[in-house]
Each structure stands twice: as structure tokens, then as C-alpha cells.
Amino acid sequence: MHKAILFAAALLGLPAAAQERIPSHCIALAQGVPGVEVIRAASFGAPLAEGRVRISYVDHATFLIETPGGLVAATDYTGFLGTADVVPDVVTMNNAHGTHWTDSPDPRIAHVLRGWGDGTGPAEVSLDLGEMLVRNVTTDLRSRMGDGIRRDGNSIFIFEVAGLCIGHLGHLHQVPSPEQYAMIGRLDVVMVPVDGGYTMDTASMAEVVKRLRSSLVLPMHWFSGASLEGFLADMDGAFPVVRAGTSSLEVALTDLPSQPTILVLEPSWLN
């Protein structure tokens, strides 16, 4: 079966439309799909075919996930995506640092999902938008002063769309427990912070990535080329590395790489 990862230069906003979600298998064993891998360019702003998803790296820990029906989700939303007037349908946030959330999100956003609890318990997210399901698995944070633990202060957000399971690790400070790994399930695509210290050291994060064995690993939260290269070094050649040279990709369940692959996207504001 021919397989392709389609890269796009930018995200084109499309009107949201209610569509039936293609079932995912996040909590099932991944099934191997034979084939070959091909990387080719996509035409700018091309509509998404059924079963395809566009992921665009905006900045720091913010990605946009776009569906064929026009739904747009933004991860670790800070209130700014660029000069283009793009209003996501749903945004997720984590409050470890101000670069991962905002207390004044655009009022036009229909669903603002906070990854921390309200003081009475952990955040519990299960938002069904028809074409997309958004859920979370909470993890602990170190306190901002470094003198304790903030229980359930971070959320790993998981987007089930087009049969894919797309996970964003947020501001992950701990290696997930077996119970947390079970709740996360299989992730086809995972966004991973590789700063080397603000979250976890790169060796520990590399072990998390090796444990998840996602088909596509998208490094994020890197402040310099040094922290990114440190993470790649700690992966020690376990997964092949592709440097895309662009900010966006299109992917479908049927054209995932046959082996886990690290795909380095270059962040770019929407302008």
C-alpha cells in the first residue's frame, strides 16, 4: 500500500462542519501496515481528504490540528497564534508556565479546556465534537518554587480523529506510571517536550518516547538547537530522524511510517 506524509507550508482555516468520527484504536494494539514510505510536498491550502489530518507547529508547545470537516484544535494555547485571524474550535492549556496558557482566551473559542483541576479534584476532559474526541490523562508537576508537587497539575491531551490517536504531553514532569500509560493507550502521533530541564532531562524523556513507540514523534518545547540535538543524541539512533524543513504535515492512519520516526518540524506563526 502506498504511504505518504504530506507536508504543507501553512494551515488554511476552513469552516467547521459536524462529521462522524472515524473510530480510533487508542486502547487497542497497533496493527502493522506493510508498505513503503514516501515524503512529498502538498499544494498550499489544499483541502483535506477524508481520513487525513493536518498538524502545524506554531510555536513553543502550540500545535494546530485540522480535520477534513474543518475543526481546528490548538494545544497549549497562549492566546496568540500569529497575525492571521484563526479561531480554533477547541484549545487546550497547561499552567506550569505562562507560555502554555492564557487567562484571557479569545471569547469566540467555543471550548477552552484547562489541564489542571479547580481545587476540588483533577481536570477530567472528555469532549466529543463528532469528528473529534478530546480527552486527557493528568500527571503531576513540580511546584513553581521547586519545593513540592502539584498533584494532577498537567494534562496529556489526546485527540482521537480520523482513526488516529494524537497525543500532546504538555509540560510533562514525570515518567508516567503503568496506570497512566494504560489510560493514554497507543498514540500514533505524539508531541514531546525536549527542553532538557524545565520538563524532564532529555534521557528520561527519551525513555518515555521509546516506551510509547508512536509512529510519529514531533519534538517541541526546545529553546535552542542544543536541547533538540541533546534529545536526539539520547534517543541514540533508536528511531530514524526526518528534518522536514517545514512547519506542517498531513497524515492519515494508512500512511503512518512502518517504524517509529522522529519528525522535526520548524515552528512558524500563522501570518
C-alpha positions in Angstrom: 0.0 0.0 0.0 1.4 3.4 -1.0 2.1 5.6 2.1 2.8 9.3 2.2 3.4 12.0 4.7 2.2 15.2 3.1 3.9 18.4 4.3 2.1 21.8 3.9 3.5 25.3 4.3 0.7 26.7 6.4 -2.8 25.9 7.8 -5.8 27.1 5.8 -8.8 27.8 8.1 -12.0 26.1 7.0 -15.5 26.4 8.4 -16.3 23.8 11.0 -18.8 21.1 10.0 -20.2 18.3 12.0 -19.0 14.9 10.8 -19.0 11.4 12.1 -15.7 10.4 13.8 -13.7 7.6 12.3 -13.2 5.1 15.2 -9.7 5.0 16.7 -7.9 2.2 18.3 -6.1 4.1 21.0 -6.6 1.4 23.6 -6.0 -1.5 21.3 -2.8 -3.0 20.0 -1.4 -1.3 16.9 -1.7 -3.3 13.7 1.2 -3.2 11.2 0.5 -1.9 7.7 3.0 -3.1 5.1 4.3 -0.6 2.5 6.9 2.0 1.7 7.4 5.5 2.9 7.4 8.5 0.6 7.8 12.2 1.5 6.4 14.7 -1.0 5.1 18.2 -1.0 1.5 19.2 -0.7 0.0 22.1 -2.5 -0.6 25.1 -0.4 -4.0 25.2 1.3 -5.2 22.0 -0.3 -8.5 20.8 1.3 -8.1 17.7 3.5 -9.4 14.5 2.1 -11.5 12.2 4.4 -9.3 10.4 6.8 -6.5 12.9 6.7 -5.4 15.4 9.4 -3.1 18.4 9.2 -0.8 19.2 12.1 1.0 22.6 12.2 3.7 23.6 14.7 3.1 27.2 15.6 5.5 27.9 18.4 7.0 26.5 21.7 4.3 23.9 22.6 1.4 25.1 20.4 0.3 23.0 17.5 -2.9 23.3 15.4 -4.7 20.1 14.4 -7.1 20.5 11.5 -9.7 17.9 10.4 -11.3 17.3 7.0 -14.6 18.7 8.3 -12.9 22.0 9.3 -12.5 21.6 13.1 -9.4 23.2 14.5 -7.8 22.4 17.8 -4.9 24.3 19.4 -2.6 22.8 22.0 -1.1 24.7 25.0 -2.8 27.8 23.7 -1.3 31.1 24.9 -3.8 33.5 23.2 -1.6 34.2 20.1 -1.2 32.1 17.0 0.1 34.8 14.6 -1.3 37.7 12.7 -3.9 35.6 10.9 -7.3 35.7 12.4 -7.7 31.9 13.1 -10.2 31.0 15.8 -9.8 27.4 16.9 -12.9 25.4 17.8 -11.2 24.0 20.9 -8.0 24.9 22.8 -6.1 23.0 25.5 -3.9 24.6 28.1 -1.5 23.7 30.9 -0.4 26.2 33.5 3.1 25.1 34.5 4.3 28.4 32.9 2.7 31.4 31.2 3.9 30.2 27.8 1.4 27.3 28.0 -1.9 29.0 28.8 -3.8 32.3 29.0 -6.4 33.6 31.4 -8.0 35.6 28.7 -8.6 33.3 25.7 -10.4 34.7 22.6 -14.1 34.7 23.6 -15.0 33.4 20.2 -13.4 30.0 21.1 -16.2 27.5 21.8 -14.3 25.1 24.0 -11.5 26.1 26.4 -10.0 23.0 28.1 -7.8 23.6 31.1 -5.4 20.8 32.0 -5.4 21.5 35.8 -8.2 21.0 38.3 -10.4 23.5 40.0 -9.2 22.8 43.5 -11.8 20.0 44.1 -10.1 17.4 42.0 -8.1 16.7 38.8 -9.3 18.0 35.4 -11.5 15.5 33.7 -11.9 16.1 30.0 -13.9 14.0 27.5 -15.2 16.4 24.8 -17.0 14.8 21.8 -17.2 17.1 18.9 -18.5 14.5 16.5 -15.5 14.3 14.2 -13.0 14.7 17.1 -12.9 13.4 20.6 -10.6 15.2 23.1 -9.7 13.5 26.4 -7.0 13.9 29.0 -4.7 12.0 31.4 -3.4 14.0 34.3 0.2 13.9 35.6 1.9 15.7 38.5 4.0 18.8 38.3 6.9 20.1 40.3 5.8 23.3 42.1 6.8 26.5 40.6 9.2 27.1 43.5 10.6 23.6 43.2 9.6 22.8 46.8 6.9 20.3 46.3 4.5 18.5 43.9 1.3 19.9 42.3 -0.8 16.8 42.0 -2.5 16.4 38.6 -1.2 19.8 37.6 -0.5 18.8 34.0 -2.7 17.1 31.4 -1.6 14.9 28.5 -4.3 15.7 25.9 -5.3 13.1 23.4 -7.2 13.9 20.2 -8.9 11.0 18.5 -9.7 12.0 15.0 -9.7 10.3 11.5 -8.9 7.0 13.2 -5.7 8.5 14.6 -4.6 8.9 18.2 -2.7 12.2 18.6 -1.2 13.0 22.0 0.4 16.1 23.4 2.4 15.5 26.5 2.1 19.1 27.8 4.6 20.1 30.4 5.4 16.6 31.5 7.5 16.4 34.7 7.2 12.7 35.5 7.7 9.3 33.8 4.1 8.1 33.5 3.1 5.2 35.8 1.8 1.9 34.3 -1.7 3.0 35.1 -1.2 6.3 33.3 0.4 4.6 30.2 -2.7 2.3 30.2 -5.0 5.4 30.2 -3.0 7.1 27.5 -3.2 4.0 25.2 -1.5 3.8 21.9 -0.5 7.1 20.3 0.1 7.3 16.6 1.5 10.8 16.8 3.0 12.3 19.9 4.2 15.9 20.6 7.1 15.7 23.1 8.8 18.5 25.1 12.6 18.1 24.7 13.9 21.2 26.6 16.1 19.0 28.8 15.3 20.6 32.2 12.1 22.6 32.5 10.1 19.4 32.0 12.4 16.4 32.3 16.0 15.7 31.4 16.3 14.5 27.8 17.4 11.0 28.8 14.2 10.5 30.8 12.0 12.0 28.0 13.8 9.7 25.5 12.7 6.7 27.7 9.1 7.9 27.6 9.2 8.2 23.9 10.7 4.7 23.5 8.0 3.3 25.7 5.2 4.9 23.8 6.7 3.9 20.4 4.5 6.3 18.4 4.7 6.2 14.7 5.5 9.9 14.5 7.3 11.8 17.3 7.2 15.6 17.0 9.7 17.3 19.2 8.6 20.6 20.8 9.4 22.9 23.7 13.0 23.3 22.5 14.6 26.6 23.3 17.7 26.1 21.1 19.2 23.6 18.7 21.3 22.3 21.6 18.4 20.9 23.6 16.9 19.3 20.4 20.2 17.7 19.5 20.6 16.5 23.0 17.3 14.7 22.9 18.2 13.2 19.5 21.5 12.0 21.0 19.7 10.4 23.9 17.5 8.6 21.5 20.8 7.0 20.3 19.5 6.1 16.9 16.5 4.2 18.2 14.2 5.9 15.7 15.1 7.4 12.3 15.1 11.2 12.2 13.5 13.3 9.4 14.1 17.0 9.4 11.1 18.3 7.5 12.2 21.8 6.9 8.6 23.0 7.2 6.1 23.6 9.9 3.2 21.4 8.8 2.4 17.9 7.9 -0.6 15.9 6.7 -1.1 12.4 7.9 -3.6 9.5 7.7 -3.8 6.2 9.6 -3.0 4.4 6.4 0.3 6.2 5.7 2.0 6.2 9.1 5.7 5.2 9.0 6.2 1.5 9.3 8.7 2.2 12.2 8.6 4.9 14.8 10.1 8.1 13.3 11.1 11.4 14.8 9.9 14.2 12.6 11.4 17.6 13.3 9.1 20.5 12.3 10.1 24.1 12.3 7.7 26.4 14.3 6.0 29.1 12.3 3.4 31.7 13.3 0.2 31.9 11.2 0.7 35.1 9.2 
